[in-house]
Amino acid sequence: MAALISPASGRQITLDAIYGPDAVSVDARPVSKWLGPDAYTVLEDSTVVPGGSDIVRYDIASGHRSVLVDAAAMIPAGASSAIAVSDYEWSLDARHLLLFTRSPAARSGNPVGDYWLLDLDRHALKRLGGDAEPLSLLHAEFSPDGRSIAYVRDNNLYVETITGGGIRQLTTDGNAFLLNGRADVAYEEEFGLGKAFKWSPDSRRIAYWQFDTTGVGTFFMIRNTGGVYSAVIPQQYPKPGTTLSAARVGSVPVAGGETTWFAVPGDPRQNYISRMSWAASSRELLIQHENRLQNRNEVLIGNAATGAVRSIFVDSDEAWVNVNDDPHWLSDGQAFTWLSERDGWRHLYVISRDGQRLELRTPGDFDVISVRNLDLASGYVYFIASPENVTRRYLYRATLTGPLKLERLTPASSPGFHAYDIAPGARWAIHTVSRFDRPPVIDVVSLPTHKSARALAGNEAMRAFVDVADKGDAEFFKVDIGDGVVLDAWMMKPPDFDPAKKYPLLVYVYSEPAGQTVQDSWGGDRYLWHLMMTQRGYLVASVDSRGANSPRGRDWRKSIYRQIGIQASADQAAALRAMIASRPYIDPGRIGVWGRSGGGAMTLNAMFRYPDLYSTGIAIASPADQRLYNAIYQERYMGLPDDNKEGYANGSPINFAQNLKGDLLVIHGTADDNVHYQNLEQLVDRLIAHGKQFSMMAYPDRTHGLREKPGTQLHLHTLMTNYLNDHLPPGGR
């Protein structure tokens, strides 16, 4: 048991200090872009133009600062203020800037807004799209040669030339149900596919997805706060076992002409095209083709001119397989990189273009968590892993060809959670490190030596805030739940903790396949709220059940296949019983549990399936019935509803609502387009039918994150704090 926080006498944290208008915050790294191997640019607030931003260049080694584009250059003709830049992109020759202004109505995977082109030579600024409605374009991107920009407008693909400003419409059949160059909501959420097109390397063609959503069930969200009458917001949303969008991919000449569709086999409504990318030339594409169960990923090579495809490789698993975000091509296009769990761990392989040779480049009993950079010149891949401690993250590198060489670059003297943004050429990286109770520190390091060149952000204000806060011990530990199963956990204790007394325990849960709660990393405002709760007299803990997205190997992660909500909730209950037995200061009569999204479902399962163990719960944005979530996620982990009826029924907390004994607060945003508000209403309906008393809170127009509109987070956490104070009395007894 390693104590991370030493007891100290200090300041009491308030909700206002965490969530109020003057709350302390971490220094977030500004929107930045690499400008070659030795410099990067960032957006900085202008000191001259109110509300405007400058684009500033920093030399990576020396830190020399120079303003490349000042905010005055971003004031449109006839306007009195600069555009509000949400993001930007440099052209390859750095002579043009693509500036993005995000619409307030944009979703996370659907960043609709305005795009502006700034010609740095002519000092000219224009809005793209011609006569397009304001805030109506999506996913604008420079061509590789820097001469054109592609974007999506009204669900069609367009190309606009930089010089002359001509606009060419490449597709004409887009409408509310037929999407060209952009994904449907399920692909957006589960495959991370927002922009659904790719420029060819020679800038002459664009490969793109087309989604036919006709036949997909329509979910209607309702907005009641916009006026006298309600507004209906329709969303084509495939739910488990229902009709999927039909997705296909094709390539279209930028100069104009018909789309050549790839002859991908199988029923497009029973398969997914989860990824595609150009295969090291402008002649062929690499296409990842998954079956509906997502346990077979067939890699196809497609001919851009004819649409013919050939299968070169299949990755499969008895449970599910993960897509590969961005295979990189090596050896002049004769091989590509691939992440696979085929040997029981997630490792990097190099696969020949014909799929006949697979070469493991990161051997060992550990997971490659993510690839951060491929430096083909030096022949190294840089990746994140943590072989000895799954709660931490470190940078490693391995050779891509020849003799295997694997080395850790993060110093052994620097434990914690490390992240890296590596420059082209892999000589420099922007490095971020944090600990459970230590806010992020950001600096520039040289690679491979990892020598710090200069500090970028120390988060001194947040560090000082945490340092003076009254706090007790916090520890990471293991929980043995029997049958050889050992789970990772952490616990925070009150500042005046007395082991002779008994304290209420608040358990923070998630335990779905998409996340890991037990990490030695800065937890942001959630950590601060937990710290505040310890000051009020609570123990706070979290446990990762089997199946959590922890780097503990394939078998660990996929042990929950077809039993989401069942095994994990049993693991949570077993871990809680083990902690109560080994830690006499836990009051078994005062056990609370809370979580959001999948953690909200876990909270409901805890309260309903183990009602004698948990006395109080707060479930936020919870999927109450697995049949109500999207098909891609739920079928990946549970199979099809008709083939796993028992699993869907037993994994859905709504079917155990009749068992509720304790105090339950359910919270949801009415505009949640991810876990729909219907989950709360159907759960409430079921609880009422069973005569169960509970509390609920609906946040109008808030989506899944419950962060829209002023005051929401402060209101939410005040509600949670007061509820626990009333129903889970704090303090040692």
Salt bridges, closest charged atoms under 4 A:
ASP38 OD1 - ARG427 NH2 2.22
GLU44 OE1 - ARG65 NH2 2.85
ASP87 OD1 - LYS33 NZ 3.00
ASP114 OD1 - ARG127 NH1 3.33
ASP119 OD2 - HIS96 NE2 3.37
ASP119 OD2 - ARG122 NE 3.13
ASP121 OD2 - ARG95 NE 2.64
ASP131 OD1 - ARG153 NH2 2.94
GLU141 OE2 - LYS195 NZ 3.55
ASP154 OD2 - ARG153 NE 3.73
GLU160 OE2 - LYS126 NZ 3.21
GLU188 OE1 - ARG107 NH2 2.70
ASP212 OD2 - ARG269 NH2 3.69
GLU284 OE2 - ARG310 NH1 3.12
GLU284 OE1 - ARG353 NH2 2.60
GLU298 OE1 - HIS289 ND1 3.92
GLU298 OE1 - ARG296 NH1 3.65
ASP315 OD1 - ARG342 NH1 3.11
ASP317 OD1 - ARG554 NH2 2.67
ASP317 OD2 - LYS558 NZ 3.23
ASP325 OD1 - ARG275 NH2 2.76
ASP326 OD2 - HIS328 NE2 3.72
GLU341 OE2 - ARG346 NH2 3.92
GLU341 OE2 - ARG557 NH2 2.79
GLU341 OE1 - LYS558 NZ 2.46
GLU359 OE2 - ARG361 NH1 2.45
ASP367 OD2 - ARG557 NH1 2.75
GLU407 OE2 - ARG397 NE 2.56
GLU407 OE2 - LYS405 NZ 4.00
ASP421 OD2 - ARG29 NH1 2.98
ASP443 OD1 - HIS431 ND1 2.84
ASP467 OD1 - ARG438 NH2 2.37
GLU475 OE2 - LYS493 NZ 3.45
GLU475 OE2 - ARG583 NH1 3.00
ASP488 OD1 - LYS478 NZ 2.53
ASP488 OD2 - ARG552 NH1 3.03
ASP520 OD2 - ARG392 NE 3.05
ASP520 OD2 - ARG435 NE 2.68
ASP525 OD2 - ARG707 NH2 3.65
ASP555 OD1 - ARG554 NH1 3.06
ASP571 OD1 - ARG546 NH2 2.75
ASP587 OD2 - ARG590 NE 2.73
ASP612 OD1 - LYS661 NZ 2.69
ASP625 OD2 - ARG627 NH2 2.82
GLU635 OE1 - ARG292 NE 2.79
ASP663 OD2 - HIS727 ND1 3.42
ASP672 OD2 - HIS668 NE2 3.41
ASP672 OD2 - HIS704 ND1 2.75
ASP673 OD2 - ARG107 NE 3.33
ASP701 OD2 - ARG223 NE 3.62
ASP701 OD2 - LYS709 NZ 3.01
